[in-house]
Amino acid sequence: MLNLIAHIVKLSSCRDRTEINAAMVDALTELFHPESVTIYRCYPGKKKSTVFSCAGNGRDGRFVHNAYLPDHRFCQPIDRDPLLNRCRKEASAVLDMLEDGSHRIVFPVNRLDQPIYMIDLALSEEFSADQRVSLMGLIEYFGNHIALLDYGEADTLTGLASRKTFDKHLFELLGKSAADEQLRNDTLQAPLRRRGESTLSSHWLAVCDIDHFKQVNDNFGHLIGDEVLIMLAQVMQNSFRFDDQLFRFGGEEFIALLQPTDQASAMATLERFRKDVEKQVFSRIGHVTVSIGFSRLLPNDTPTDAIDRADEALYYAKEHGRNRVECYEMLVEQGELKLRTPANGEVELF
C-alpha cells in the first residue's frame, strides 16, 4: 500500500505527458511485475485509427518516447492488433489468454466513450483479485490525471490545444527539427549545403485566419461566431493527419504544426484544409473561407521567427484576394517578399 501511495504521489507531481507515461510504466512495473506493459496513445481517424506506443517495459527493456511528437516508427493502425481493436470497439477492458498461460489485458482510458489511451499488460495467471482492484484503481487515477492535463492544455471553446501550450510544443518540435537537420547533413555529406536545397522532409508552421470574421460577429453575434470557431476546429481535426499539431492561437487565428513532409505535400495538405472549409456549410451563416500562410521550421528558430515568416505569407494571401494558401519560401523565391533576417542574426539561404 505504501508503495502504491508513493507512486501516486510521483504521478501527481508530473505536469508533462511524457513524464506521466514514464511514471505510470514505473508504477505498473514495480507494483504488479507484468511480463510486459505498453502505454498506447490513440488517434481516431475517418478511415483508420492509429495507436502510438509512447512508453513501456518488456523483454527489450524500458522505453519512453516523446508523447507530444508521435514517431511513425512506433505507430501502427489499430486494426493490426485484434485485441487493441476489440478494446477500441467495446471501449472497455478486454482479456486474452496467451500460449504460456499468462493473460494479456488491455485497459482503455476513455473520453466520450472513445479510448484516448490504452494500457496493455501481460500478467501471470497467479495475478490475484486484490491486485486487479489496485491495478484498476491506478489506471483510473492515471486517466483522471491525463484528463486534468488535457483540460489545462486545451482551448475551452474549440478543444484544440491552446495558445499557452504552443511555445512548449514548438520547442519540442524545433528540437526534433534540429536533430532531423543534422541527420540530413550527415546523410547527404554536404556540410556547406545551403538551406532549402534538400527535397527531404521538413517540419512546417502554418497560420490560418478566418476571412472577414469580424463581419460574422457584427452581423450574427458572438454566439454564432463561437459556433463558427467550433465547426472550423472540427474541420481542422478531420483535414489534417493524426500527428499534426493544431492550436487555436487566439480570436479567429489557428496554427498547424505539420510533421515532416516536403514543400509540395505541405501545400497540398493546407490546400485540402482550405477547400474543406470552403465547402463546409456553417450553421446560420452559410459559408466562410480561410487564408493561410506557412513556412518551414528552421533548427535555430524562435517562436517569433517561425510565426513572423508564416504571418508574412498570410498577409500576402489576405492582400491578394483571401481564400488562398501562400508559402513564405516560395514568395521569397519569386521576389514577392523580402528575405527576413532571423532574430538570432543568421541569414536564411535557399
Secondary structure, 3 states (H helix, E strand, C coil): CHHHHHHHHHHHCCCCHHHHHHHHHHHHHHHHCCCEEEEEEEECCCCCCEEEEEEEEECCEEEECCCCCCCHHHEEEHHHCHHHHHHHHHCCCEEEECCCCCEEEEEEEEECCEEEEEEEEEECCCCCHHHHHHHHHHHHHHHHHHHHHHHHHECCCCCCECHHHHHHHHHHHHHHHHHHHHHHHHHHCCCCCCCCCCCCCEEEEEEEEECCHHHHHHHHCHHHHHHHHHHHHHHHHHHCCCCCEEEEEECCEEEEEEEEECHHHHHHHHHHHHHHHHHCCECCCECCCEEEEEEECCCCCCHHHHHHHHHHHHHHHHHCCCCCEEEHHHHHHCCCCCCCCCCCCCCCCC
